[in-house]
Amino acid sequence: MQKPIFKEYMSDDEAVRAIKKLKTQVNTDNIYVITHDDEHTDRVANRAGANKVGVDETGFGVSVKNIFRKKEDELRAKLEKLGFSETEAKQLESELDKGAVIVAATEAPEGVVVE
């Protein structure tokens, strides 16, 4: 699996602008928004026309486990299913704790970056 590209934002507006630009270079099906709060994730994803990490990405088994996990464990599991290492997922989850919005893209062409 190709490692995802990503960037952290502290503003929803910045994240939405980045997603709109990214959509010109990456298949929209491969662009994801992750925040610490499900409603926040929904708002940003809906505004930008991006995806949330759900059952299709994690699989049914992980989705069921996430129901019983702490929020931090759920977020790390989602990040790992996108292709981040366990260490990267832990670091990113700590940024989510601080209010960051993570925009990630899987299967991005070489040379594409999230701006």
Secondary structure, 3 states (H helix, E strand, C coil): CCCCEEEEECCHHHHHHHHHHHCCCCCHHHEEEECCCHHHHHHHHHHHCCECCCHHHHCHHHHHHHHHCCHHHHHHHHHHHHCCCHHHHHHHHHHHHCCCEEEEECCCCCCCCCC
